[in-house]
Amino acid sequence: MDDPREGERLERKVNAHEFVAKYLKKHVEHLPHANILEAGCGPGVFLEVLGTNYADNTIAGIDISAERIDQANKRLSSLDNARAIVADIYTLPFPDNHFDFIYCRFLYEYLHQPIVATKELYRVCKPGAKILIQDLDSQFTFYPELSPELQHVLTTLKQRTGFDPDIGRKLFSIGKSAGFSFVNIETEMYHKVFGKIDDHNYELWNWKLDTAFRYINGIVGGNAEKLQMEILESLQNESSVMFSTMFTIIFQKL
């Protein structure tokens, strides 16, 4: 979704320094002169932190969106060791056995062929190197439950675009099917709204839904505004609950 606001929303929804410190540091801090890849780098916020903090490593990012890559390279313009390129994850422009560490965050939920993509990541991963895949499960889980009409929209969206709100539980099988060996998995709550959502996250959800429903308007048959309002009203309901689970899984290429 190449909406001009999407890059800004992605930047505002995550603290890049905290993400690197919590999830990536332990994997990259002992890798001297390493090649590191982010698959689905978006506007490059993680690339910038890694490139700044690990100057001896070479950091590459790929994304299918030319607009996101342009934003990323503007952000990385002062760094000599980090770059971003437009590339398709199914046909990566890198040689076999190239990267010492690969990571991707919230990419798999959008992939039509996640096993094919993971096999391509396996190809460019060095023997002994690790890959971190992080994504969500049970997205759009609300109580009171969303209307059957909106549930139908989510099912249709999955069938037509590949968007999978329950990809988290499938990552283990996907990685194993692609040839990786399992190392570790952690789960934690990601969305956790009990009662009315705070103003900052309400604004981010409003942006997300507006962008998404513009994109899928043909699927929902002109009811995009009605369905968007249903979710926003639920997020503002003092008695509602909304949650999802985040899976962070580590594989290794033996």
C-alpha positions in Angstrom: 0.0 0.0 0.0 1.9 3.0 -1.3 -0.1 5.6 0.5 2.1 8.6 1.3 1.1 8.5 5.0 2.0 4.8 5.4 5.8 5.5 5.8 5.1 8.1 8.5 2.7 5.6 10.3 5.3 2.9 10.2 7.9 5.3 11.8 5.5 6.4 14.5 4.3 3.0 15.6 7.7 1.5 16.7 10.7 2.8 18.6 13.6 1.6 16.4 16.2 1.9 19.1 14.2 -0.3 21.5 13.5 -2.8 18.8 17.2 -3.2 17.9 18.2 -3.3 21.6 15.6 -5.9 22.5 15.6 -8.2 19.5 18.6 -7.7 17.3 21.6 -6.6 19.4 22.3 -10.1 20.9 22.5 -11.5 17.4 24.7 -8.9 15.7 27.0 -7.4 18.4 29.4 -10.3 18.1 29.4 -10.5 14.3 32.6 -8.8 13.0 32.4 -7.4 9.5 29.1 -9.1 8.9 26.6 -8.8 6.1 23.1 -8.2 7.5 19.8 -8.1 5.6 16.4 -6.7 6.6 13.7 -8.1 4.4 10.8 -5.6 4.1 12.7 -2.6 5.4 10.0 0.0 4.8 11.3 3.5 5.5 14.6 2.2 6.9 14.3 3.1 10.6 16.0 -0.1 11.8 18.6 0.1 9.1 19.6 3.5 10.4 20.1 2.3 14.0 22.0 -0.8 12.9 24.2 1.2 10.5 25.0 3.8 13.1 25.7 1.4 16.0 27.5 -1.3 14.1 29.8 0.6 11.7 31.9 -2.4 10.9 29.0 -4.3 9.4 27.3 -3.9 6.0 23.6 -3.5 6.4 21.2 -4.0 3.4 17.5 -3.6 3.2 15.0 -4.7 0.6 11.4 -3.7 0.0 9.0 -4.0 -2.9 7.9 -0.3 -2.5 10.0 2.2 -4.4 8.6 5.0 -2.3 9.6 3.3 1.0 13.1 2.6 -0.5 13.5 6.3 -1.4 12.5 7.3 2.1 15.0 4.8 3.5 17.9 5.9 1.4 17.3 9.5 2.3 17.5 8.5 5.9 20.7 6.5 5.3 22.5 9.1 3.2 25.1 9.9 5.9 26.0 6.3 6.4 28.6 4.4 4.3 27.6 0.9 5.5 23.8 0.9 5.0 21.7 0.9 1.8 18.2 -0.1 0.7 17.1 -1.4 -2.7 13.9 -2.2 -4.4 13.7 -6.0 -4.6 11.2 -8.9 -4.6 11.7 -11.3 -1.7 11.0 -14.2 -4.1 14.0 -13.3 -6.3 16.6 -11.6 -4.2 19.5 -9.9 -6.0 22.2 -11.5 -3.8 24.5 -14.5 -4.2 24.1 -17.8 -2.4 25.4 -18.0 1.2 25.9 -14.2 1.5 24.4 -13.0 4.8 25.5 -13.6 8.4 22.2 -12.5 9.8 18.7 -11.8 8.4 15.7 -10.4 10.0 12.2 -9.3 9.0 9.4 -7.8 11.0 5.7 -7.8 10.1 6.4 -8.9 6.5 5.1 -12.5 6.5 1.5 -11.5 7.1 1.5 -10.0 3.6 3.2 -12.7 1.6 1.3 -14.8 -0.9 3.9 -17.6 -0.8 5.7 -17.5 2.6 7.5 -20.9 2.1 8.8 -19.8 -1.3 10.1 -16.5 0.2 11.7 -18.3 3.1 13.5 -20.7 0.8 14.9 -17.6 -1.0 16.1 -16.3 2.4 17.6 -19.7 3.1 19.5 -19.5 -0.2 21.2 -16.1 0.6 21.9 -17.1 4.3 25.4 -18.4 5.1 25.7 -21.8 6.7 25.6 -21.3 10.5 23.9 -17.9 10.1 20.6 -17.1 11.9 17.3 -15.5 10.8 14.8 -13.7 12.9 11.2 -13.6 11.8 8.7 -11.6 13.8 5.0 -11.4 13.0 1.5 -11.3 14.5 -1.2 -13.8 15.3 -4.9 -13.3 16.0 -5.1 -9.8 14.6 -8.5 -8.1 14.7 -9.5 -10.2 17.7 -12.2 -8.1 19.4 -14.7 -8.6 22.1 -17.5 -7.9 21.6 -16.8 -9.7 18.3 -16.8 -7.9 15.0 -19.8 -8.2 12.8 -20.1 -11.2 10.3 -19.9 -8.6 7.5 -16.4 -7.5 8.7 -15.3 -11.0 9.3 -16.2 -11.8 5.7 -14.1 -8.9 4.5 -11.1 -10.2 6.4 -11.6 -13.7 4.9 -12.0 -12.3 1.4 -8.9 -10.1 1.9 -6.9 -13.2 2.8 -8.1 -15.1 -0.2 -7.4 -12.3 -2.7 -4.3 -10.6 -1.4 -2.6 -13.2 0.8 -3.0 -11.1 4.0 -3.0 -13.5 6.9 -3.9 -12.2 10.3 -3.0 -15.6 11.9 0.5 -16.0 10.3 2.3 -16.1 13.7 1.3 -19.6 14.6 2.5 -20.8 11.1 6.0 -19.4 11.2 7.5 -22.5 12.8 6.2 -24.8 10.1 7.2 -22.3 7.4 10.8 -22.1 8.5 11.2 -25.8 8.9 9.6 -26.4 5.4 12.2 -24.0 3.9 15.1 -26.0 5.4 16.0 -24.0 8.5 16.7 -25.6 11.9 14.6 -24.2 14.8 16.5 -22.4 17.5 14.1 -20.5 19.7 10.6 -18.9 19.9 9.1 -16.2 22.1 5.5 -15.0 22.3 4.2 -11.8 23.8 1.0 -9.7 23.6 1.2 -7.0 21.0 -2.1 -5.3 20.7 -3.6 -5.1 24.1 -6.5 -2.7 24.4 -8.8 -3.0 27.4 -11.4 -0.3 27.3 -11.0 2.9 25.3 -7.8 3.1 23.3 -5.4 6.0 23.9 -5.4 9.0 21.5 -2.0 8.3 20.0 -2.8 4.7 19.1 -6.3 5.6 18.0 -4.8 8.0 15.4 -2.4 5.3 14.2 -5.3 2.9 13.8 -7.4 5.5 12.0 -4.5 6.0 9.5 -4.0 2.3 9.1 -7.7 1.5 8.5 -8.2 4.5 6.1 -5.2 3.4 4.0 -6.2 -0.3 4.1 -9.9 0.2 3.3 -9.1 2.6 0.4 -6.9 -0.2 -0.9 -9.5 -3.0 -0.6 -12.6 -0.9 -1.3 -13.5 -3.1 -4.3 -13.5 -6.2 -2.1 -15.9 -4.7 0.5 -18.4 -3.6 -2.1 -18.5 0.1 -1.1 -19.0 -0.5 2.6 -15.5 0.5 3.5 -16.5 3.6 5.6 -19.1 1.6 7.5 -16.7 -1.2 8.4 -13.9 1.2 9.3 -16.2 3.0 11.7 -17.2 -0.3 13.3 -13.6 -1.0 14.3 -12.9 2.6 15.4 -16.1 2.6 17.5 -15.0 -0.6 19.1 -11.6 0.9 19.9 -13.4 3.7 21.7 -15.7 1.5 23.7 -15.0 1.5 27.4 -16.0 -2.1 27.7 -14.3 -3.6 24.6 -11.2 -5.8 24.4 -8.8 -6.0 21.5 -5.6 -8.1 21.4 -3.0 -10.0 19.3 0.0 -12.1 19.9 3.5 -11.4 18.5 5.7 -14.4 17.6 9.5 -13.9 17.4 11.2 -17.0 16.1 14.9 -17.7 15.4 16.1 -20.2 12.8 19.5 -21.3 11.7 20.9 -22.6 8.5 23.1 -25.6 9.3 
